[in-house]
Amino acid sequence: MESLLQHLDRFSELLAVSRTTHVRTWDPVTVRRALQWARYLRHIHRRFGRHGPIRTTLERRLHNQWRQEGGFGRGPVPGLANFQALGHCDVLLSLRLLENQALGDAARHYLVQQLFPGPGVPDADETLQESLARLARCGSAVHMLRFNGYRKNLNLQEDSLMKTQAELLLERLQEVGKAEAEGPARFLSSLWERLPQNNFLKVIAVALLQPPLSPRPQEESEPSIHKTPGEGSQALVHWLLGNSEVFAAFCRALPAGLLTSVTSRHPALSPVYLGLLTDWGQRLHYDLQEGIWVGTESQDVPWEELHNRFQSLCQAPPPLKDKVLTALEACKAQDGDFEVPGLSIWTDLLLALRSGAFRKRQVLGLSPGLSSV
Amino acid sequence: MPKEVQPFVMTSLKDARSQILGVLSHILSALRFDKEVALFTQGLGYAPVDYYHGLLKNMVLSLASELRENHLNGFNTQRRMTPERLASLSRVCVPLITLPDVDPLVEALLVCHGHEPQEILQPEFFEAVNEAILLKKISLPMSAVVCLWLRHLPSLEKAMLHLFEKLISSERNCLRRIECFIKDSSLPQAACHPAIFRVVDEMFRCALLETDGAPEIIATIQVFTQCFVEALGKENKQLRFALKTYFPYTSPSLAMVLLQDPQDVPREHWLQTLKLISELLREAAEDQTHGSRRGPLESWFLFIHFGGWAEMVAEQLLRSAAEPPAALLWLLAFYYSPHDGRQQRAQTMVQVEAVLGRLLAMSGSSSLSARDLHTAAGQGTETDPRAPAQQLARRLLLHFVLWAPGGHTIARDAIALMAHTAEITHEIIGFLDQTLYRWDRLGIESPRSGKLARELLKELRTQV
């Protein structure tokens, strides 16, 4: 067992190095050894992937490695991402080497011969070739579909690119959470600093709306060393609640409908969201000449957007909808409980929401009876 | 070679190699189509090999559900898929068909036809899917296959031709194997849709005409019909089509009687059923009404579909000691010789009755000679052995040999006398194979006859 773990360590180092210019020193023998190690580990994964104790030990070793590299604050792990990656570590290694310009001619030549030996060559690693072929076909398929049939789905949570990114995020969070209890929070903070923020926020929203992950079939036979699925979402919610600046950006950047769905699904977020909306509302004042509510600074949220968000929230299913209305009524009461427009933004909002609801009922052909708003 | 050219050749080889490597690298590495996505996945620590599979799956499912929505919400024009997009999607799928991840999309394209009156998807798509189905490189649900064959007639025809090829190249006269091939082709289940049944039937009819009524084709039609009836029985009762849609030129009563499985009819009633079939068939065959689609050939073609009944007539005639019913005699004569005029048929009926009489007279005796049997059956005369009457006589003789107690001992001699050409030997092999196949299904024969038949079949097979 110990030798296996050492093997894993050495291979992770190798994988990390394969991206750097150090490969300049590699000769065909080094390449061959590296591929052999990869093949060995792939074999280990296939044989012991379902074997609880061995798998746990290997995973724990990987987690140790990550911690030693500075945990999750410093950036992506240069080596293996998770235990599953062992299943195709040979592909990972091969591709990194193939892309690395620093690899010497002799070593590169040897590598290419190993990867694409042609028909009838004895001793060829067919599994690796099959994996490469499958990856190429898969990649080509993705690109062909992308350019010929794919349309960005306006409903973000159903967009396939968004979904995939969200699935990856959740998977990673679960993995990180297993390695270290405080891991997810630090990891997410480091991502926030490194990645394009707009996209990141969208992915978080989509991730929060994913259906709970069902355990993968191969993992069912194992002892449950994993925490319950949904762990990733919880980590996200926890992090958002702990980072007000991020959450403010989250609520600002995303469309109203999406936020409503997210808040319905994760009730812990609703008080903070409502608090934000209240803050935004209070920054607006009434312009008597124009007859509208305006902000003082350019980054203030305009009336339309505020109205939009409240309108969306009022269309949400009961627990959330009632909370929102109660909050609005409370704010209105605090301001003096006016019925006349122009004095309290909360009054005006409630009026706008009611008339909006009335108009909607008219359009739908429903009776104008007592609306619940 | 002039010196100036040499360095050019060397550099270009190196260039070629680096070009090829570049292409390989390009194919295998992440073709970055979306900078943000690439940054995100890299930031998380994932390589394309980790997530491309999941991405493909998501894209396929998203496209498939978009197609389904398009199919169901015909009136919601906002979310409609334009015909151009559908066509281009189908074209794109052609090289992707053998990727199992793309199956849901292929299925959705086949099943969800849009709302245009003409076909939108590219024919190359249908051809490629059909090819993959025939070569078993893709597995699609039956509903998708039926949609394919309904939307693209050449695919259905190709599937039938593929079946014919397999049947031709396989061992002759083995109904069990034919049944396997037929069931494997999914055509019987597909034929539960009347349009497909009509096309398949038409192709069988052509094959029959081309081969002048070859017994192998008749046997194939019979096995196919049997598989078809089985598949029909499994269909959801509420979605069943009326019989008339499968057999538009047949009277419903005749179709209904023929479609009964002999297994489902009590043995005592078999004779009665055959008589009824004979009456109805005769009525249809002798229908001289101007412009009617009935008539002897159509009726014969209908009748030969149902091997369970058609092959039973001779047996029934031999088993009953009573006077052979005229209806059954007519049916037997009609089965072997549909073209005959009224007089010719009447003559055949008389001949058959005579043969039956002689054979039955010999059935009681314990010591038979093969030559006597041969003469009794009217063999050994100068007539053409391929004539229908001769075929019929051989049939009766073989039935007798298998069934009568005394017949077993002289079976081999009798057959040796009959089989003086390879063609007739094949005919006898076909008969034995078919009889055993029928007996297995209906479970009606005595172990001794079955054993004898099997032995004879084995021996004859080694002879040809």
Interface residues (C-beta under 8 A of the other chain):
Chain A: G75 P76 V77 A81 Q84 A85 H88 V91 L92 L95 L98 E99 R108 V112 F116 S131 L132 L135 A136 R137 C138 G139 S140 A141 V142 H143 M144 L145 R146 F147 N148 G149 Y150 R151 N153 E158 D159 S160 L161 K163 T164 Q165 E167 L168 L169 R172 L191 R194 L195 P196 N199 F200 V203
Chain B: L21 L24 S25 I27 L28 S29 A30 L31 F33 D34 E36 V37 L39 F40 T41 Q42 G43 L44 G45 Y46 A47 P48 V49 D50 Y51 Y52 H53 G54 L55 L56 N58 M59 V60 L61 S62 L63 E66 R85 S88 L89 R91 V92 P95 L96 L99 D101 V102
